[in-house]
Every structure is written in structure tokens, then in C-alpha cells.
Amino acid sequence: MKNEVPVACCHTVFTKVERMNYKDAWGELEKRRTAVMEIEAGFQYQFPGDSETLRLLYD
């Protein structure tokens, strides 16, 4: 698929503040999610490619 951006998370490496920020960002990302597909290794999420969504994914 064109313009795919892989994202992976490991919650055990976050500090308490980082976990809170992650939870807030994920809540916003859930609102923006355009698709979710089950794959062999888990789930694949799709999001729009606008700058705010990308900031949430990489911040």
C-alpha cells in the first residue's frame, strides 16, 4: 500500500507522564481512525495523512 507509516508501541518504556500523554493522544487518534484490520501479528490501523494526525502519531 502506498504511503504506509508503520507504528509500534511498548507501554512498559513510558514514564507515568508519558503514559498519560499517550492515552490522550490515542483518544484523539481513535476519533481520526479511518479503518482497522486484523492481521496475523495483531491489528493494522489506518489514519488520514494530515499534519495534525501525523503529529499525534509521532509526537
N, C-alpha and C positions, 0 to 999 in steps of 0.2 A: 504494500500500500504506500502511496506517495506521501511524503512529509510526516512519516511516523516519528514520534518522540517517545522513546522508552523511559519509563519512570519506575523506580523501585524504592521501597521504604523498609527500614528496620527500626521499629519503635524502641528497641532497647538502648539505642545510642543517643536518644534525646534526653536533655535535661527536663526538669519539670516545666520551665518556661517554654522551652522548645515544643514540648508535647501540647501545651495549651495553644501555642501559635499554630501548630499542625492541625489541631482539632478545629480551630476557627477557619483556617484555610480550606480544610477538607469539606466543611459545611458549605462554604461558598462554591467549591468545585462541584459538589453534588447537585447544586442548583443549575450548574452550567453543563453538566454531563449530557452528551447527545446520544450515547449508546454504551451498552455494556454487553460483553460477550464472554461466555465461559470458554476457556481454553484448557489444554492439558495441564498446564502448570498453575492454573488459578483463573483469574479474570483479566480481561482487557477492557479498559475504559477509553472512550473517545470523547474529546472535548473540542470546542471551537478553537481556531488558531489566532484569536485576537490577542492583543498585547496584555490586557488585564488577566486573561486566563493563563497565559504563559508566565506572567509574573507570579501568580499563585502557585503554579507548578514548580517554579524554580527558585522561589524566594526562601 
